[in-house]
Amino acid sequence: MQDNILQNKKRRKKRKSNENGILFGSIVLCVVTLMAITICLVTVFRYRAAKLENIAVMNELDDLREKEAVTYTQDQVDALIDSAVEEAVARTGDEVSKEFLNKLKELMLSGDGATAMLRYFYPDEIVVADAGQYYFFPITDELKHNTYDPEQLVSDDDMNMAYYENGEKVSHKGIDVSRYQGEIDWDRVAADDVEYAFIRLGIRGYTKGEIQEDETFEDNIKGAEKNGIGIGVYFFTQATSIAEAEEEARYVLDMIEPYKVDYPVVIDVEAVNSNNARTAELTREERTQYCIAFCEMIREAGYTPMIYGNLKTFMLMLDLEQLEEYDKWFAYYDKEFYYPYDFKIWQYTDTGKVDGIGTEVDLNISFDNLSGE
C-alpha cells in the first residue's frame, strides 16, 4: 500500500508539472504568435504585390486582439505588443519598420479592427471587407469624384448631421421610412425640420420573387404630402432578369401616379444574407443591367432615377462605370463617409431620432436641392 501511495504522489507531481508546462507553453505561444503576426504584417505591407494574401493574417490578428482584450489587462497587451515591435525591428534593423509598427500598435489598440488598419495603410485604394475577405479597389479618375470636405460636416447632440460651405449650411435634412417605423405623426415630423422623406413603396421577395407593397406606403405618402414634405420613393429589388427589373419599374410608376413625387425614384440594391436568395448567384454585370433597365423606365416616365447602396453594393455588386449617369444614394454609418466617388445623398445613421416617429429611423443629408424645383 505504501508503494501505491508513493506512486500516486509521483503521478500527481508529474501531472502538475505537465499542467504547468502546458500553461507556460500557452503563454509563450501567445507571445510568439503575436510576434509572428507582426513580422508577417511588416512583410505584407512592405511588399504590396501579395496584398490579397494578407486576408488570413489580418483575420488572425483581429481574432487575437479580441481574445487578448478578454484574457489580459491593457498593460499586459501593451507589453506583449511592445515586445513584438522590438523583436521585429531587431530582425529588420529598419527605423521605417519601427514607425510602421508603432502605428500598427496604435490602430490595434483603438479597437477598430483590421479593416481600419488596412484603410489607413492603403489610402489610395478602397478597402471593402465582406464575408471574411478583404477587397482592394484602386481609386480611379475614370469615375467622377465627390468634392465634399469632411471637415465641413457638423453633428449636433441629437445626431443631426449638416454640411457647411463658407460658414453657411447647404445640406438638406431627410429621412427614409418603411413599415418598420410603424404609425408616423407627419405633422410633428415636418416641425422637426425634415425637408424630404424617401418612402418605401414595396419589395420583391427574395425567395419566391413576388412583388409586395409596403403596408404603410399609402399612409406615409399621404401624410408627407399633406404636411408639405418633399417625397421620394424606393423599391427593394430582387430582380433576376431585365424583364423583372422592368416589371418592378412599372409597378412603382403605377403606384406613384396619383401623388406628387418630386424627389428621385430609387432602386434599392442590397445583398440578402440568405442561401435561399434567388439573387445569390447573380453576376456583377447582370445586376448592373437590371439597374439600368429600371432606371431607364423611370427616367422615360419623367422622374429622376437613383440607385441606393452601400460600399458592398457599389464596389462588389455593381459596375459603377456603366452607372455613372445615374445619381447615387450612399449608405455609410460613420462620422464621415469613406467613399471618393460622386453621390447626392448620404445616409449616415440608422439609429436617428425624429419627433413624430416612435422608433429609430434612418437619417440622410443631401448636398443639393433634389426636389427638381
N, C-alpha and C positions, 0 to 999 in steps of 0.2 A: 504493500500500500504506500509506503514511504517513497518507493521508486516512482509510483504513479503520480504522487504529489509533485515530486521534483520535475517529472516530465511535463506535467501540466503547467508548472511555473515557467519552464523553458519555452513552452509553446506560446503562453501569454506574452512573455517578454519578446519573443520573435515577432508575434503578431503586432504588438505595439510598435516595435521597431519598423515593421513594414508599413504600418499606418503613418508613422512619422515620415517615413521615406516618401510615401505617396503624396502627403501634404506638401512636403518640401519640393518634391518634383513638380507638383501642380503650380506652386508659386513661381518656380524657375521657368516653367513652361509659359506662364502668362507673360513674364518679362521678356523671354526670348521671342515669343510670338509677336509682342508689340514692337520689339526692335526689328524683327524681320519684316513686319509690315511697313514700318517707317522706311527702312532701307529700300524695300521694293517700290514704295511710292516715289522716292528720290529718282530711282531708275526710270519709273514710268513717266514722271513729269519731265525729266531731262531728255528723254528720247520719245518724242511725241508720235513717231511713226506707228507705235503699238498702242495707241490710245484706247481702242476698244477692248484690248486685253486686260485693262485695269478694272473691269467690271467686278470680277470676283474679289479682287484685292480690296476695292472700296466697300463692297458689301461686308467683307470680313472686318474691315476697320470700323464700320458703323456698328456692326453687331458687338464687337469687342468693347467699344466705347460705352454702349448701353449696359453691357454686363458689368463693366467696371464701376459705373455710376451706382450700381446697386451693391456691388461687393466691397468696394473700397471707399475710403473717405477722399475728399478733394485733395488733401495733402498727399495722400498715397498715390493718387493718379498723377499729380504733378511730378512726384519723384520718379515714377516709372517712365513718364514721357521724357523728363529731363535726362534720365539715363540712356534712353533710346536715342535722343538727339546727340548726346556726347559720343555715343558709340558710332553713330552714322557719320558724324563729322570726322571722327578719328579715322574711319575707314576711307573717306573720300579726300580728307585734307583740304576741303574746299569751303571757303567762307561763304560763297554764294549758297551752298547747300545748307549752311548753318542758318542763314537768313530765311531760306525757304522753310526749313524745319521749324523754326520759331513761329513763322506764320501758320504753318500746318497745326502746330500745337494750339495756337490761339483759336483757330477755326474748330478744332476738335472739341475744345472745352466750352465753346459757345453753345453747344447743343444743337446746332443747325444741321448736322449730319453731312454725309458725303456729297450730296448734291450742291450744297452751299460751297464746299471746298472746290469742287470741280468748276463751278461757275466763277469763282474768284480767280483760279489759275488759268482759265480759258476765257478771257474777256472778249475775244474776237469770235466766239462761237456761241450758239445757243445750245445749252445742255438740257436735255429732257430725260427725266427718269420715268421709266414705266415697266412694270412687271419684273422688277429686279434687274433691269438693264439700263445702261446709260447711252444716250444717243447724242452725237455731236454734229451740229449743222453750222458750217462756216457762214458768217453773216455776209450776204451778197448785196451788191448795189443794183442788181437786176430788178429788185423789188423796191417800191417806194418806201422810204423810211418816215417814221413819225418825227416831228420836231419838238415834242413836248419835253420840257425841262423838269425833271423830278424835283428840283429844288423849289419849284413854284407850287407844289402840292401842299395844301394845308388841311389838317384834320382837326375838328373840334372835339369836345368831350363826349359827344354823342355819336362819334364815328362818321360824321358827315364830312365827306371829302370835297374840296373845292380847288380849282386851278386858277392861278392868277397870272396876268401879264401886265407889266409896268404898274404893279400895285392894285390893279383892278380885276375883280373876279370876272372870268369869261366863261366858266363852265356852267352847265345846267344840271340840276338835280332830278334824277328819275328813279323809278323802281320797276321791278317786274314781278308779276303775281300769277298765281295759279290756284287750284283748289286747296293747296296746302296752307294758304293764308286764311281759309275759311271766309266768314262774312266780313266784309270791309265797310267801314264808315267813310265813304269817299269825301264827304264834306269836311271831315277832320283831316283827311289826307291832304286835301287841297290847301287847308290852312297851315299845314306843316311844310309849306314851300316846295311841294312836289310839283314839278312842271310837266312831267310826262310819265306815262306808265306803259310798259310793254305787257300785254295781257296774253296769257297762254290760251290759244284758241283750241288746240287739240293735240293729239299724238297718234302715231301709228304703233300698234302693239309690236313688241319685239319678238314674240313667238308666233302668233297667228297672223299678224300683219293687218289686223282690222283697224280702220280709222275710227277714232273716238273723240267726241267733243269734250273739252274740259267742262265739267259740270257747273263751274262758276263763271264761265265765259260771258254769258249774256248779262248776268247781274253786274259783273265787273265793267264791261264795256259801256253799259248804260250809266252806271254810277260815275265812271270817269268822265264820260261825255257831258252828263248833267252838271258836273262841277267844274267844267272848263279845263280839265286836264288833257294835255296832248295824248293822243292814242297811237300806239304801235301794237302789233300782234306778232306772236311767234308760234311756230309749229314744230314739234319734236319729230324729226324724220326718222324712219327706219325703212326707207325705200330700198328695194333691191333691184330696181330697173329704172330706166328712163320713163317708162310708162307709169310706174308707181309714183315717181317724183312729180310728173305732170298731174297725176290724179290728186296728189296732195295739194298742189298749187291751185287746181280748180276748186277743190273743197274749201280752201282758205278764201279764195275770191268770192265764192258764193256766200260764205258766212259773213264776210265783212261788208257786203254790198249795201245793206241798209244803214251803215254807220259812217261817220266821218273819221277815217283813219288817215291822219296827216303825218304820222311818223312812219319809219320803214316797216315793211313786212318781212319777217325774219324766218329763215330756216335754221333750226337748232340742230347742230351736228355734234353729237357726243357718243362716246363708246358706251356700250352696255356691258356691265361686268357679269355676263352670264354665258355659259357654254351653249345655252339654248337660243341665243340671239340669232335671228335669221340674217343679220348683217355681219356676223362674226368673221366670215371668210371673204368679205368684200376687199377688193384691192384699192389702193390709193386712187388709181385712175378711175375706177368705177364710181367711187364716192364723189370724186370731183365732177364727173359728167352728170351725176344726178343733181348736184348743187346747181350746175349751170342750167339744166333743164328747168328746175324750179324757179330760179331767179329770172330767167328769160320770160317765162309766162307771167310772172308778177310784174316785170317791167313793161311788157306789152300791154298789160291792163292799166297802166298809168300810175303804178305805185313804185316806190323806191325799194328794191330788194336789198337784203342784208344777210350776212352769214354770222351766226353766233358760234363761238367755240373757245376752247382754252389752248394751252400750249400743245397738248397732245393732238387736239383737233387740227390745228394749223400746221404743225411740224411733222406729224406722223400719219395723219389720216387723209390730208388733202394736199393737192399740188397748188401752192399759192400762185405760181406764175400764171397758171390758167385762170385764176380767180382774181387777178389784180384789179379788174374793173369794178368789182363789187365791194361795197362798204363792209367793214368788219366790226363786230361787237366782241370785245376781248374780255374773257373772264380770268382774273388772276387775283388771288386774295393775299395781299401784302401791302406794305406801306408805300411801295412804288411798283410800277409794272416792269416786268422782266421780258421785254419784247421790243425789238428795234423797228418793226415794220408798221405801216400805217394802219390805224384803226380809228373809228369815230366815237365809239362808246367804250368805257371801261367799267366792267362790273367788279368792284373792288372788295365786296364782302357779301356773305350770305347770312350774316347774323346781325343785320341792321335793325334799327328800331324806328318806326314811323307812327305818329299819332293816328289812331283810327284803325290800326292793324294789330290784332291781338297776338300775333306770332312774330318770330324773326322773319326778316324779309331781305331780299337782295337789293343792294343799293348800287346805283350807277351814276357816273357823270359822263356827259357828252361835252366835247370840246368845241362844238359848233351848234348852231340852231338847226336842228334836223326836221323841223316841222314843215319845211317847204314853203313857208310864208315869208 
